[in-house]
Amino acid sequence: MIRIANCSGFYGDRLSAAREMVEGGPIDVLTGDWLAELTMFILAGNRLKGRPGYAPTFLRQVEEVLGTCLERGVRIVSNAGGLDPAGCAQAVAELAERLGLRARVAHVTGDDLTGRAGGGPLSAVGGDGAPPLTANAYLGGRPIAAALSAGADVVVTGRVTDAALVTGPGIWRYGWQPGDLDALAGSVVAGHVIECGCQATGGNYAFFDEVPDLAHCGFPIAELHADGSSVVTKHPGTGGRVSVGTVTAQLLYEIAGPRYPGPDVVARFDTVRLEQQGEDRVRISGVRGEPAPDTLKVAVTHLGGYRNTMTLMVTGLDAADKARVAEEAIWARVPREAFDEVHVGFDPPLLRITVFSGDRRVAGRAFSSAVVETGLAGYPGLYGLTPPGDASPYGVYSPAYVPADTVRAEVFLDGEPVGTDEPAPGTKALERLSTDDPADPGASAFAEDGTEVAGGRAWRELPVVRAPIGRIVGARSGDKGGDANLGVWVTAPERYAWLRDFLTAERLADLLPGLTGHRIERFELPNLLALNFVVHGLLGRGVAASPRLDPQAKALGEELRAQVAEVPEFG
């Protein structure tokens, strides 16, 4: 096997994690994910201000572990290169020289398509027609494998899929070819599990009371095997927990349907098998793969304009009338029609008003000062939570797709080009090595004696009690552009039989009225005893533009679990 560890799930994660993973036990590859949709905006803003277009925190982590990694043969693979992987690689090389170390540093480019933004799918989306700030294709694992095969100690990439940080080392170690679909798919699933760091080891877990020492949660490790199966674990002595539940929660994070497409393979999440193999060890097996699509996803970002938010507290009696009076007073001072868009969110006791405009002056002090002016001439009990401030720029994210054969990754080792060994255009569309496609891939999750069917009958015979559904249902939610993802799961087949019948898309909207008016898709994953919902458009134009207090829908799952309904007494 190859032991692939994670030390970062986002730009801002625990800085000590790299040292903890290197010193905590044996690993072969140290990976870290720095790039979210929001991160690309942050790096674009930094670059406009003359700052690095990569993640400087990566260098701080590397400084602590580079010597040990070189001594032990641990390879480092990260997408922290962001918008400037060459600059990041150069910074790593300079760091190594300063430390008196000899490190071979590779970087991967080819993802940046901003120069193609003159037309087609990469045209500016709305606004003043200005070209995108960023347009980056999601590359796969093969360029990373090429860099490792060429002898790189450190590999820095720009935009790659999060799972590519695991798939790449897997291709390097086992020599998987494009037709090794199941093995590739298994590596994608392993990569998806560990990409968000502690979310696989008990972080943000619905049943957090089951997780010991969450304050010192250990980061995950995937022990990846030649057939694509893996075991997710963590270093002994660290906090947190690796269980079928924690792994299931992360598998449901930010996905849509059962088919999970990527540049290397389509992984079938409805074929994933999870098995607890011991304390803090969960085996992932059975993953089936299908040929990768002939397009690549491109993350396009664009400056949308300016925004400003003011938040007022509305307490005591007649809250709805007080909120109405507050709005009337504000719009009497600055016309609502002056803004391109206005979003009013009232969730007592918070009244949150966000305005958008292409003119910074309109969305800036003109608005916030108008709100402050109501301070002694408004509803009783008025006080604000935000001081008057200027407007800030906001970005808009939109996905685009380009033909895969028009994007070519380039790999450089110590500044010199390296052959990528990319499959020729068209060779990705291979037939499965094993063409049988189970009609119900998740059926074997249930006992051969018909437990699933019996469970469907059994739960209807149980007494019913009104209780928060979160007492028996776990959930995890997140964002995908302007859409929200909400995964829910249970722990036994009879509970899944109830969940599948109970939680329809219509029932979800009834339980969470804030979803009303949005198209909701439901996907079944019986092998994981889970359902996944995609709520289209809930987050508007993405996290950087969303006026929601929870712009990434992180709390959506917990909101659902708090809802009271009639549920069977499973015992």
C-alpha positions as CSV (number, residue, x, y, z in Angstrom):
1,M,0.0,0.0,0.0
2,I,0.9,3.7,-0.2
3,R,0.0,5.8,2.8
4,I,-1.3,9.2,1.7
5,A,-1.8,11.8,4.5
6,N,-3.7,15.1,4.4
7,C,-2.6,18.2,6.3
8,S,-4.9,20.9,5.0
9,G,-8.6,21.0,4.0
10,F,-8.7,24.7,3.1
11,Y,-6.7,27.9,3.0
12,G,-6.5,28.7,6.7
13,D,-6.4,25.2,8.2
14,R,-4.3,24.2,11.2
15,L,-0.7,25.2,10.5
16,S,0.8,22.6,12.8
17,A,-0.9,19.8,10.8
18,A,2.0,19.0,8.4
19,R,4.4,18.5,11.3
20,E,1.9,16.4,13.2
21,M,1.4,14.1,10.2
22,V,5.1,13.7,9.4
23,E,6.1,13.2,13.0
24,G,3.0,11.2,14.1
25,G,3.8,8.0,12.3
26,P,4.8,6.5,8.9
27,I,3.5,8.1,5.8
28,D,4.6,8.0,2.1
29,V,2.9,11.1,0.7
30,L,1.9,14.3,2.4
31,T,-0.9,16.1,0.6
32,G,-2.9,19.3,1.3
33,D,-5.8,21.0,-0.3
34,W,-5.8,24.8,-0.3
35,L,-8.2,25.7,-3.2
36,A,-11.9,26.3,-2.8
37,E,-14.0,28.4,-5.1
38,L,-13.7,31.3,-2.7
39,T,-9.9,30.8,-2.5
40,M,-9.5,31.6,-6.2
41,F,-11.1,35.0,-5.5
42,I,-8.8,35.6,-2.6
43,L,-5.7,34.7,-4.6
44,A,-6.9,36.9,-7.5
45,G,-7.3,39.8,-5.1
46,N,-3.9,39.2,-3.7
47,R,-2.4,39.1,-7.1
48,L,-4.0,42.4,-8.1
49,K,-2.4,43.9,-4.9
50,G,1.0,42.7,-5.9
51,R,1.0,39.8,-3.4
52,P,1.7,36.1,-4.3
53,G,-1.0,34.3,-6.3
54,Y,-0.3,31.2,-4.3
55,A,-0.9,30.2,-0.6
56,P,2.0,31.4,1.6
57,T,0.8,29.3,4.5
58,F,1.9,26.2,2.5
59,L,5.5,27.5,2.7
60,R,5.2,27.9,6.5
61,Q,4.1,24.2,6.7
62,V,6.8,23.0,4.3
63,E,9.5,24.8,6.3
64,E,8.7,22.7,9.3
65,V,8.8,19.3,7.6
66,L,10.9,19.5,4.4
67,G,14.1,18.2,6.0
68,T,12.3,15.2,7.6
69,C,10.4,14.4,4.5
70,L,13.6,14.4,2.4
71,E,15.3,12.2,4.9
72,R,12.4,9.7,5.0
73,G,11.5,9.8,1.4
74,V,8.1,11.3,2.0
75,R,6.8,13.1,-1.1
76,I,4.8,16.4,-0.7
77,V,1.9,17.1,-3.1
78,S,-0.3,20.2,-2.9
79,N,-2.5,22.5,-5.0
80,A,-1.3,25.5,-3.0
81,G,0.2,26.9,-6.2
82,G,-3.2,28.4,-6.9
83,L,-2.9,31.0,-9.6
84,D,0.9,30.9,-9.7
85,P,2.3,27.3,-9.3
86,A,5.6,28.3,-10.9
87,G,6.1,31.1,-8.4
88,C,5.1,28.8,-5.5
89,A,7.6,26.1,-6.7
90,Q,10.3,28.7,-7.0
91,A,9.5,29.8,-3.4
92,V,9.8,26.2,-2.2
93,A,13.2,25.8,-4.0
94,E,14.5,29.0,-2.4
95,L,13.2,27.8,1.0
96,A,15.1,24.5,0.6
97,E,18.3,26.4,-0.4
98,R,17.9,28.6,2.7
99,L,17.5,25.5,4.9
100,G,20.6,23.9,3.3
101,L,18.5,21.2,1.7
102,R,18.5,19.7,-1.8
103,A,15.0,19.3,-2.9
104,R,13.7,18.6,-6.4
105,V,10.6,20.7,-6.9
106,A,8.0,20.2,-9.7
107,H,5.1,22.3,-10.7
108,V,2.1,21.6,-12.9
109,T,0.5,24.2,-15.2
110,G,-2.0,24.2,-18.0
111,D,-5.1,24.7,-15.9
112,D,-5.2,28.5,-16.4
113,L,-7.5,29.3,-19.4
114,T,-8.0,33.0,-18.6
115,G,-6.3,33.9,-21.9
116,R,-9.1,32.0,-23.8
117,A,-11.8,34.2,-22.2
118,G,-12.6,36.1,-25.4
119,G,-15.7,34.0,-26.2
120,G,-17.6,30.8,-25.8
121,P,-18.1,29.2,-22.4
122,L,-15.3,31.3,-20.9
123,S,-16.9,34.6,-21.7
124,A,-17.6,37.0,-18.8
125,V,-20.8,36.1,-17.0
126,G,-23.0,39.2,-16.8
127,G,-21.7,42.5,-15.3
128,D,-19.9,45.0,-17.5
129,G,-18.5,42.4,-19.9
130,A,-15.1,42.5,-18.4
131,P,-13.0,39.3,-18.8
132,P,-13.0,36.8,-16.0
133,L,-10.6,37.3,-13.1
134,T,-9.8,33.6,-13.2
135,A,-10.7,30.7,-15.4
136,N,-9.1,27.4,-14.4
137,A,-9.7,23.9,-15.6
138,Y,-9.8,21.1,-13.2
139,L,-6.8,18.8,-14.1
140,G,-6.5,15.2,-13.0
141,G,-3.9,13.0,-11.3
142,R,-1.7,12.1,-14.3
143,P,0.5,15.3,-14.3
144,I,1.1,14.7,-10.6
145,A,2.1,11.1,-11.3
146,A,4.5,12.3,-14.1
147,A,6.2,14.7,-11.7
148,L,6.7,12.1,-9.1
149,S,7.9,9.6,-11.6
150,A,10.5,12.2,-12.8
151,G,11.9,12.3,-9.3
152,A,10.1,15.2,-7.7
153,D,10.3,15.5,-3.9
154,V,7.7,18.3,-3.9
155,V,4.9,18.7,-6.4
156,V,3.0,22.0,-6.6
157,T,-0.1,22.4,-8.8
158,G,-2.6,25.0,-9.7
159,R,-6.3,24.0,-10.1
160,V,-6.7,20.2,-10.0
161,T,-9.5,18.2,-8.6
162,D,-9.2,17.7,-4.8
163,A,-9.2,13.9,-5.4
164,A,-6.3,14.2,-7.8
165,L,-3.9,14.8,-4.9
166,V,-4.5,11.1,-4.1
167,T,-5.2,9.7,-7.6
168,G,-1.8,11.1,-8.8
169,P,0.3,9.3,-6.2
170,G,-1.8,6.2,-6.9
171,I,-1.0,6.3,-10.6
172,W,2.7,6.9,-9.8
173,R,2.9,4.0,-7.4
174,Y,0.8,1.4,-9.2
175,G,1.1,2.5,-12.9
176,W,-2.7,2.6,-13.5
177,Q,-3.6,3.1,-17.1
178,P,-6.7,5.0,-18.3
179,G,-8.6,1.7,-18.6
180,D,-8.0,0.8,-15.0
181,L,-11.3,2.4,-14.2
182,D,-12.2,0.7,-10.9
183,A,-8.8,1.3,-9.4
184,L,-8.9,5.0,-10.5
185,A,-12.4,5.3,-9.1
186,G,-11.4,3.9,-5.8
187,S,-8.6,6.4,-5.5
188,V,-11.0,9.2,-6.3
189,V,-13.3,8.1,-3.5
190,A,-10.3,7.9,-1.1
191,G,-9.2,11.3,-2.2
192,H,-12.7,12.7,-1.7
193,V,-12.8,11.3,1.9
194,I,-9.5,12.8,3.0
195,E,-9.5,16.1,1.0
196,C,-11.3,18.1,3.7
197,G,-8.9,17.1,6.5
198,C,-10.6,16.5,9.9
199,Q,-14.1,16.3,8.4
200,A,-13.2,12.6,7.8
201,T,-12.0,12.1,11.4
202,G,-14.9,13.5,13.4
203,G,-14.8,17.2,12.6
204,N,-18.2,18.8,11.9
205,Y,-19.8,15.5,12.6
206,A,-23.5,15.4,13.3
207,F,-23.1,13.0,16.3
208,F,-20.2,15.0,17.7
209,D,-20.8,13.6,21.2
210,E,-19.4,10.3,19.9
211,V,-16.0,11.9,18.9
212,P,-13.4,12.0,21.6
213,D,-11.0,14.9,22.1
214,L,-12.3,16.9,19.1
215,A,-10.1,19.8,20.3
216,H,-7.0,17.8,19.1
217,C,-8.6,16.1,16.1
218,G,-6.1,14.1,14.0
219,F,-5.9,14.5,10.2
220,P,-6.8,11.5,8.0
221,I,-4.6,9.0,6.2
222,A,-5.7,6.9,3.2
223,E,-3.8,3.6,2.9
224,L,-4.3,3.1,-0.8
225,H,-3.9,-0.4,-2.4
226,A,-3.2,-1.4,-6.0
227,D,-6.8,-2.4,-6.7
228,G,-8.0,1.1,-5.6
229,S,-9.4,-0.1,-2.3
230,S,-8.2,1.8,0.7
231,V,-8.4,2.1,4.5
232,V,-9.0,5.5,6.1
233,T,-7.3,6.0,9.4
234,K,-5.3,8.5,11.5
235,H,-2.2,8.5,13.6
236,P,-2.6,6.8,17.0
237,G,-2.9,9.0,20.0
238,T,-4.6,11.8,18.1
239,G,-8.1,13.1,18.9
240,G,-11.2,12.4,16.7
241,R,-12.6,9.2,15.4
242,V,-12.6,7.3,12.1
243,S,-15.9,5.4,11.8
244,V,-18.3,4.3,9.1
245,G,-20.3,7.3,10.2
246,T,-17.6,9.9,9.9
247,V,-16.5,8.5,6.5
248,T,-20.1,8.4,5.3
249,A,-20.6,12.0,6.3
250,Q,-17.6,13.1,4.2
251,L,-18.6,11.0,1.2
252,L,-21.8,12.9,1.1
253,Y,-20.1,16.3,1.3
254,E,-20.5,18.5,-1.8
255,I,-21.6,15.8,-4.2
256,A,-24.7,15.5,-6.5
257,G,-25.8,12.3,-8.1
258,P,-24.3,8.8,-7.7
259,R,-21.9,9.4,-10.6
260,Y,-19.0,11.6,-9.6
261,P,-17.3,12.8,-12.7
262,G,-13.6,13.8,-12.9
263,P,-10.8,14.2,-15.5
264,D,-9.5,10.7,-14.8
265,V,-12.6,8.6,-14.3
266,V,-16.3,8.8,-13.2
267,A,-16.5,7.2,-9.8
268,R,-19.8,5.4,-8.9
269,F,-20.6,6.5,-5.3
270,D,-23.5,4.0,-5.4
271,T,-21.0,1.2,-5.4
272,V,-18.9,2.2,-2.4
273,R,-18.7,-0.3,0.4
274,L,-17.6,0.7,3.9
275,E,-16.5,-1.6,6.6
276,Q,-15.2,-0.9,10.1
277,Q,-11.9,-2.9,10.4
278,G,-10.9,-1.9,13.8
279,E,-10.6,1.2,15.9
280,D,-10.2,4.2,13.7
281,R,-9.9,2.1,10.6
282,V,-12.6,2.1,7.8
283,R,-12.1,0.0,4.7
284,I,-13.4,1.4,1.4
285,S,-13.9,-1.2,-1.4
286,G,-16.1,-2.2,-4.3
287,V,-15.9,1.2,-6.1
288,R,-16.7,0.9,-9.8
289,G,-15.5,3.4,-12.4
290,E,-16.7,4.6,-15.8
291,P,-14.9,6.4,-18.5
292,A,-14.1,10.1,-17.8
293,P,-16.3,12.6,-19.7
294,D,-14.9,14.2,-22.8
295,T,-15.1,17.7,-21.2
296,L,-13.3,19.4,-18.3
297,K,-15.0,21.6,-15.8
298,V,-13.6,25.1,-15.6
299,A,-14.0,27.4,-12.6
300,V,-14.7,30.9,-13.9
301,T,-14.7,33.9,-11.5
302,H,-15.6,37.4,-12.3
303,L,-16.0,40.7,-10.4
304,G,-19.7,41.2,-9.8
305,G,-19.7,44.7,-8.3
306,Y,-19.9,46.0,-4.7
307,R,-21.9,44.9,-1.7
308,N,-22.6,46.1,1.8
309,T,-24.5,44.5,4.7
310,M,-26.0,46.1,7.9
311,T,-27.4,43.9,10.7
312,L,-30.0,45.2,13.2
313,M,-31.3,43.4,16.3
314,V,-35.1,43.2,16.6
315,T,-36.2,42.1,20.0
316,G,-39.3,42.0,22.2
317,L,-43.0,42.3,21.1
318,D,-44.2,42.8,17.5
319,A,-41.0,41.8,15.9
320,A,-42.4,41.6,12.4
321,D,-43.9,45.1,12.6
322,K,-40.6,46.5,14.0
323,A,-38.7,45.0,11.0
324,R,-41.2,46.6,8.6
325,V,-40.7,50.0,10.4
326,A,-36.9,49.6,10.1
327,E,-37.1,49.0,6.4
328,E,-39.4,52.0,5.8
329,A,-37.0,54.3,7.7
330,I,-34.0,53.1,5.7
331,W,-35.6,53.4,2.3
332,A,-36.9,56.8,3.1
333,R,-33.3,58.0,3.4
334,V,-31.8,56.0,0.4
335,P,-34.2,54.7,-2.2
336,R,-34.4,51.0,-2.6
337,E,-34.4,51.5,-6.4
338,A,-30.9,53.0,-6.2
339,F,-29.4,49.5,-5.9
340,D,-29.1,46.7,-8.4
341,E,-30.3,44.2,-5.9
342,V,-31.5,44.2,-2.3
343,H,-31.7,41.2,-0.1
344,V,-33.6,41.4,3.2
345,G,-33.3,38.5,5.6
346,F,-35.3,38.5,8.8
347,D,-34.7,35.6,11.2
348,P,-35.7,37.1,14.6
349,P,-33.9,38.7,16.3
350,L,-31.6,39.4,13.3
351,L,-32.7,41.8,10.5
352,R,-29.9,41.6,7.9
353,I,-30.1,43.9,4.8
354,T,-27.6,43.5,2.0
355,V,-27.4,45.8,-1.0
356,F,-25.6,45.3,-4.3
357,S,-24.5,47.9,-6.8
358,G,-22.0,48.3,-9.6
359,D,-21.2,51.7,-8.1
360,R,-19.2,51.5,-4.9
361,R,-20.4,54.9,-3.6
362,V,-24.0,53.8,-3.8
363,A,-23.5,50.5,-1.9
364,G,-21.0,52.1,0.5
365,R,-21.5,54.9,3.0
366,A,-24.7,56.2,1.3
367,F,-26.4,53.0,2.5
368,S,-24.7,52.3,5.8
369,S,-25.0,55.9,6.9
370,A,-28.7,55.8,6.1
371,V,-29.2,52.8,8.4
372,V,-27.2,54.5,11.2
373,E,-29.4,57.7,10.9
374,T,-32.4,55.7,12.0
375,G,-30.8,54.9,15.4
376,L,-32.9,57.4,17.4
377,A,-35.9,57.6,15.1
378,G,-36.7,53.9,14.7
379,Y,-38.4,51.0,16.5
380,P,-38.0,50.5,20.2
381,G,-35.0,48.5,21.3
382,L,-33.0,49.2,18.1
383,Y,-29.3,48.4,18.1
384,G,-26.9,47.4,15.4
385,L,-24.3,44.7,15.2
386,T,-22.3,46.2,12.3
387,P,-20.7,49.6,12.3
388,P,-21.2,51.8,9.2
389,G,-18.7,50.9,6.6
390,D,-17.7,51.1,2.9
391,A,-18.8,48.6,0.3
392,S,-16.6,45.7,-0.6
393,P,-16.1,44.1,-4.0
394,Y,-17.7,40.7,-4.5
395,G,-17.1,38.0,-7.0
396,V,-19.3,35.7,-9.0
397,Y,-18.4,32.1,-9.6
398,S,-19.8,30.0,-12.5
399,P,-18.8,26.7,-13.9
400,A,-18.0,26.2,-17.6
401,Y,-17.0,23.2,-19.6
402,V,-14.4,22.8,-22.4
403,P,-13.4,19.8,-24.5
404,A,-10.9,17.8,-22.6
405,D,-8.6,17.4,-25.5
406,T,-8.1,21.2,-25.7
407,V,-6.4,21.4,-22.3
408,R,-2.9,20.0,-22.0
409,A,-1.1,19.9,-18.6
410,E,2.5,20.8,-18.5
411,V,5.0,19.6,-15.9
412,F,8.3,21.2,-14.9
413,L,10.9,19.7,-12.6
414,D,13.4,22.2,-11.3
415,G,12.2,24.5,-14.0
416,E,12.8,22.1,-16.9
417,P,9.8,20.5,-18.8
418,V,8.9,16.9,-18.2
419,G,6.8,14.6,-20.4
420,T,3.3,14.2,-18.9
421,D,2.5,10.8,-20.4
422,E,-1.0,12.1,-20.9
423,P,-3.3,9.7,-22.9
424,A,-3.9,10.9,-26.4
425,P,-7.2,12.7,-27.0
426,G,-10.0,10.2,-27.2
427,T,-8.3,7.3,-25.4
428,K,-10.1,8.2,-22.2
429,A,-13.4,6.9,-23.6
430,L,-12.6,3.3,-23.1
431,E,-15.0,0.5,-22.3
432,R,-15.1,-0.8,-18.8
433,L,-12.7,-3.6,-18.1
434,S,-15.7,-5.3,-16.5
435,T,-18.9,-4.3,-18.2
436,D,-21.4,-5.8,-15.9
437,D,-23.4,-2.9,-14.3
438,P,-25.5,-4.1,-11.3
439,A,-29.1,-3.0,-11.6
440,D,-29.0,-2.0,-7.9
441,P,-25.4,-1.4,-6.9
442,G,-26.4,-0.9,-3.3
443,A,-28.5,-4.0,-2.9
444,S,-25.7,-6.0,-1.3
445,A,-25.6,-3.5,1.6
446,F,-28.6,-5.4,3.0
447,A,-28.7,-8.9,4.2
448,E,-29.4,-11.8,1.9
449,D,-32.5,-12.7,4.0
450,G,-34.4,-9.7,2.8
451,T,-33.7,-7.4,5.7
452,E,-34.3,-4.3,3.5
453,V,-37.7,-5.6,2.5
454,A,-38.5,-6.7,6.1
455,G,-37.3,-3.4,7.3
456,G,-39.7,-1.6,5.0
457,R,-42.5,-3.5,6.7
458,A,-41.1,-3.4,10.2
459,W,-40.8,0.3,10.6
460,R,-44.4,0.8,9.8
461,E,-45.3,-1.4,12.7
462,L,-43.3,0.5,15.3
463,P,-44.9,3.1,17.6
464,V,-44.4,6.7,16.5
465,V,-43.2,9.6,18.6
466,R,-42.7,13.3,17.8
467,A,-39.0,14.1,18.0
468,P,-36.2,15.9,16.2
469,I,-35.3,13.8,13.2
470,G,-31.6,14.4,14.0
471,R,-31.9,11.9,16.8
472,I,-31.7,9.1,14.2
473,V,-30.6,11.0,11.1
474,G,-27.1,12.3,10.4
475,A,-26.5,15.1,7.9
476,R,-23.8,17.1,6.3
477,S,-24.2,20.0,3.9
478,G,-22.1,22.4,1.8
479,D,-21.9,24.4,-1.4
480,K,-21.3,23.8,-5.1
481,G,-21.3,27.2,-6.8
482,G,-24.8,28.6,-6.4
483,D,-26.3,25.2,-5.3
484,A,-26.5,23.7,-1.9
485,N,-25.8,20.0,-1.2
486,L,-27.5,18.2,1.7
487,G,-26.6,14.6,2.5
488,V,-28.4,12.6,5.1
489,W,-27.8,9.1,6.4
490,V,-28.9,6.5,9.0
491,T,-27.1,3.6,10.6
492,A,-29.3,0.6,9.8
493,P,-31.3,-0.8,6.8
494,E,-34.7,-0.6,8.6
495,R,-34.0,3.1,9.3
496,Y,-33.0,3.6,5.7
497,A,-36.3,2.1,4.6
498,W,-38.1,4.7,6.7
499,L,-35.8,7.5,5.6
500,R,-36.3,6.7,1.9
501,D,-40.1,6.8,2.2
502,F,-40.2,9.8,4.6
503,L,-37.7,12.3,3.3
504,T,-38.9,13.2,-0.2
505,A,-37.9,16.4,-1.9
506,E,-41.4,17.8,-1.1
507,R,-41.1,16.9,2.6
508,L,-37.6,18.5,2.8
509,A,-39.1,21.8,1.5
510,D,-41.9,21.5,4.1
511,L,-39.5,21.0,6.9
512,L,-37.2,23.8,5.7
513,P,-39.5,26.5,4.3
514,G,-36.5,28.6,3.2
515,L,-36.0,26.1,0.4
516,T,-39.4,26.8,-1.1
517,G,-39.3,27.9,-4.7
518,H,-36.0,26.2,-5.4
519,R,-35.7,23.1,-7.5
520,I,-34.7,20.1,-5.3
521,E,-33.2,16.9,-6.7
522,R,-33.0,13.8,-4.6
523,F,-30.6,10.9,-5.1
524,E,-30.6,7.5,-3.4
525,L,-27.4,5.9,-2.2
526,P,-28.7,2.7,-0.5
527,N,-25.2,1.2,-0.1
528,L,-24.4,4.1,2.2
529,L,-27.9,4.1,3.8
530,A,-28.1,7.7,2.5
531,L,-29.9,10.2,0.5
532,N,-28.4,13.3,-1.2
533,F,-30.3,16.4,-2.1
534,V,-29.2,19.3,-4.4
535,V,-31.0,22.5,-3.8
536,H,-30.5,24.5,-7.0
537,G,-29.9,28.3,-6.7
538,L,-30.1,28.5,-2.9
539,L,-26.8,30.3,-2.7
540,G,-27.4,32.6,-5.6
541,R,-24.2,33.4,-7.5
542,G,-22.0,31.5,-5.2
543,V,-20.3,31.9,-1.8
544,A,-18.6,35.3,-2.6
545,A,-21.9,36.8,-3.7
546,S,-24.4,35.1,-1.5
547,P,-26.3,37.4,0.9
548,R,-27.1,34.5,3.2
549,L,-25.8,34.6,6.7
550,D,-24.6,31.0,5.9
551,P,-23.3,31.5,2.4
552,Q,-21.9,28.0,2.1
553,A,-25.0,26.2,3.5
554,K,-22.8,24.6,6.2
555,A,-25.6,24.7,8.7
556,L,-28.4,23.4,6.4
557,G,-28.0,19.8,7.6
558,E,-28.2,20.8,11.3
559,E,-31.3,22.9,10.6
560,L,-32.9,19.8,9.1
561,R,-31.9,17.6,12.0
562,A,-33.5,20.0,14.4
563,Q,-36.9,19.8,12.8
564,V,-39.6,17.8,14.8
565,A,-41.6,15.2,13.0
566,E,-43.4,11.9,13.7
567,V,-40.6,9.2,13.6
568,P,-40.7,5.5,14.5
569,E,-39.3,4.4,17.9
570,F,-36.5,2.3,16.6
571,G,-35.1,1.8,20.0
